[in-house]
Amino acid sequence: MQIGTLSKRTGVSVRMLRYYEEEGLLTPERRTSGYRDYQAADEEIVRNIRILNEAGLKLDFIRRFLPCVSGDSPEFEPCSDLLAAMQQEISVLDDRIAGLRNSRKVLSGYLEKMAGA
């Protein structure tokens, strides 16, 4: 399939698909005309990239993690070398959540004071 078709099927812009290719996340075949030729497996890869990205993971991590992802869920195959990296990412997310909760508490306090004034 051509890049425009893949873009429509996945909801990812053509520009972003080209970026994924530049980053080594996608490796489409080339037709004799030079056009990219994406396969059904590429569609699954793009969907998994989106899922992992929406979970807050950066492309460097996704690049290492992507070979462990299969299916639409995503489900995970054993990739023990990434266990520590996943634990670190979860720790970073937990720290962000704690920071956001604290910021919300501070802002709520200011709002209460201003509304009561």
C-alpha positions in Angstrom: 0.0 0.0 0.0 1.1 3.6 -0.6 2.0 6.0 2.2 -1.3 7.9 1.8 -3.3 4.7 2.3 -1.3 3.8 5.4 -1.8 7.3 6.7 -5.6 7.0 6.3 -5.7 3.6 7.9 -3.7 4.5 11.0 -4.5 8.2 11.5 -0.8 9.1 11.4 0.2 11.9 9.1 2.4 11.2 6.0 5.0 13.4 7.5 5.1 11.4 10.7 5.3 8.1 8.7 8.3 9.4 6.9 9.8 10.4 10.2 9.3 6.9 11.6 11.1 5.6 8.5 14.0 8.1 9.1 14.2 6.9 12.7 14.3 3.2 11.6 10.9 2.2 13.0 9.5 1.5 9.5 11.4 -0.1 6.6 9.0 -0.1 3.6 9.9 -1.8 0.4 10.4 0.3 -2.7 8.5 -0.2 -5.9 10.4 0.0 -9.2 8.9 3.5 -9.5 10.6 4.5 -6.2 7.3 4.7 -4.3 7.2 3.3 -0.8 5.3 0.0 -0.6 3.9 -0.7 2.9 2.7 -4.1 4.0 -0.1 -5.0 6.5 2.6 -5.6 9.1 3.7 -1.9 8.8 0.1 -0.9 9.7 0.3 -2.9 12.9 3.8 -1.4 13.7 2.4 2.1 13.3 -0.6 1.3 15.5 1.8 -0.1 18.2 4.1 3.0 17.9 1.0 5.2 18.5 -0.1 3.1 21.6 3.4 3.2 23.1 3.8 6.9 22.3 0.4 7.8 23.8 1.6 5.9 27.0 4.3 8.6 27.2 7.2 6.6 25.8 9.8 8.4 23.6 10.9 7.1 20.2 14.3 6.0 21.5 12.6 3.7 24.0 9.9 2.6 21.4 12.7 1.7 19.0 14.1 -0.7 21.6 10.8 -1.9 22.8 9.0 -2.4 19.4 10.4 -5.8 18.6 8.7 -7.1 21.8 5.2 -5.9 20.8 2.9 -8.0 18.7 -0.8 -7.8 17.9 -3.2 -4.9 18.3 -3.5 -4.9 22.2 -0.3 -4.7 22.4 0.7 -8.0 23.8 4.3 -8.6 24.8 6.7 -11.3 24.0 9.6 -11.9 26.4 12.2 -9.2 26.1 14.0 -9.4 29.5 16.7 -6.9 28.5 14.0 -4.2 28.6 12.6 -5.0 32.0 14.8 -2.5 33.8 14.1 0.2 31.2 10.3 -0.4 31.6 10.6 -0.1 35.4 12.5 3.1 34.9 9.9 4.6 32.6 7.1 3.6 35.1 9.1 5.4 37.8 9.4 8.5 35.7 5.7 8.5 35.1 5.0 8.0 38.8 7.2 11.0 39.6 5.3 13.1 37.0 2.0 12.1 38.4 3.1 13.0 41.9 4.3 16.4 40.6 1.1 17.0 38.8 -1.0 16.1 41.9 1.1 18.5 43.9 0.6 21.3 41.3 -3.1 20.7 41.3 -3.2 20.9 45.1 -1.4 24.2 45.1 -3.5 25.7 42.3 -6.7 24.5 44.0 -5.6 26.2 47.2 -4.9 29.5 45.4 -8.3 29.2 43.7 -10.1 28.7 47.0 -8.4 31.6 48.5 -9.2 33.9 45.6 -12.8 32.8 45.4 -13.2 33.4 49.2 -11.7 36.8 49.0 
